[in-house]
Amino acid sequence: MTSNTLNEIEIIKSSTSKIDSVDFQNLTFGNVFTDHMLVCDYKNGQWEKPVIKPYAPFLMEPSAKVFHYGQAIFEGMKAYKDKNDDIWLFRPDQNFERFNKSATRMAMPEVPEFVFMEGLKQLINLEKDWVQKGLGNSLYLRPFMIATGPGVIAAPSQQYRFMIILSPAKSYYSGEVKVIIAEHFSRAANGGIGAAKAAGNYSAQFYPTKLANEKGFQQIIWTDDATHTKLEEAGTMNVFFRINDTLYTAPTSERILDGVTRKSVIDIAKRDNLNIEVRSVLVDELVEAAKNGSLKEIFGAGTAAVISPISGFSYKEEYFELPKLENSFAMHIKQTLTNIQNKLAEDTFGWTVKI
Ligand SMILES: *Cc1c(COP(=O)(O)O)cnc(C)c1O
């Protein structure tokens, strides 16, 4: 059944719910999924009718292009429940836009706004009991698209599947995060796919990150691939540096993911009269600042952990510990942002969207 107008979502409800078996106080990130998922297939040059159905495994051709050539993209978003039981999304338009930019870069079809937005809304509505109230609780939303078309010829697939799955999340204290500055490995290169939220960017990071883990570091600060002199991202997050009282973050580029958290941090910093400069920070500058004591903070910014303070970094086998601050920019920004997301502070930016 093909729907060219795409103005309807079929809902097949699960006869049971696993919600009573979930320990919401002890969730590890991304391990538990709700009762339903959204599925929308692309065939013969068009999107078929989206269906919300019970969360379950599904069959695929062993020759499906995603397994061989990695045509796979995703988004990461969160839904929050306020004290009146209303559910809110945070800047979903930004994720929708970025999803289709990623699709274009990976030679995949764009997903219609109805399928992405209405799909999210109807799915979350059906699963609203899974969104827990209270600061730190959220429902993590994972829209993604894979190439399902069969055949091992190296060419873009003719068939795709767009899906949304949902996972209850609790804010976590990630423990101490120490990072290594990349001297050899790269996350992304000019002309590559670093600005797309493509699955392959993540698999490319696993091995260098494993090596860092073995040395006792949790993450890598990625540098530009050509010279390894410019600081670009921290793990799978955008990265900010505070030197004296100025906050710095690199401009987005072909190598840097245009993070929604990153741009929200920039806007909050501007509104709250913190000095912020969007420019590349050099590795040498960071080492110098660490040596002369002007380096105050480094933190990552991304949807999953929101703000992730970094306690120290290593470069060329030398380790630099960051000071422990009472009034850090990271904490101010994290509190401000999570209060907006959870409707505990006025959203002067118009970022929150009610479901
Ligand atoms: C997803 C992602 C981010 C963070 O983006 P948000 O929109 O803030 O979640 C940063 N860097 C990379 C490489 C990412 O994949």
The ligand as an SDF file (V2000), in Angstrom:
LIG
                    3D

 15 15  0  0  0  0  0  0  0  0999 V2000
   25.9810   14.0100   17.3410 C   0  0  0  0  0  0  0  0  0  0  0  0
   27.3330   14.5690   17.3790 C   0  0  0  0  0  0  0  0  0  0  0  0
   27.6140   15.7460   18.0920 C   0  0  0  0  0  0  0  0  0  0  0  0
   26.6300   16.4440   18.9750 C   0  0  0  0  0  0  0  0  0  0  0  0
   25.5020   16.9110   18.3040 O   0  0  0  0  0  0  0  0  0  0  0  0
   24.2040   17.3160   19.1240 P   0  0  0  0  0  0  0  0  0  0  0  0
   23.2630   17.7790   18.0650 O   0  0  0  0  0  0  0  0  0  0  0  0
   24.5800   18.3760   20.0550 O   0  0  0  0  0  0  0  0  0  0  0  0
   23.7410   16.0880   19.8260 O   0  0  0  0  0  0  0  0  0  0  0  0
   28.9090   16.2560   18.0230 C   0  0  0  0  0  0  0  0  0  0  0  0
   29.8680   15.6400   17.3020 N   0  0  0  0  0  0  0  0  0  0  0  0
   29.6290   14.5220   16.6140 C   0  0  0  0  0  0  0  0  0  0  0  0
   30.7240   13.9070   15.8420 C   0  0  0  0  0  0  0  0  0  0  0  0
   28.3610   13.9440   16.6320 C   0  0  0  0  0  0  0  0  0  0  0  0
   28.1430   12.8090   15.9540 O   0  0  0  0  0  0  0  0  0  0  0  0
  1  2  1  0
  2  3  1  0
  2 14  2  0
  3  4  1  0
  3 10  2  0
  4  5  1  0
  5  6  1  0
  6  7  2  0
  6  8  1  0
  6  9  1  0
 10 11  1  0
 11 12  2  0
 12 13  1  0
 12 14  1  0
 14 15  1  0
M  END
$$$$
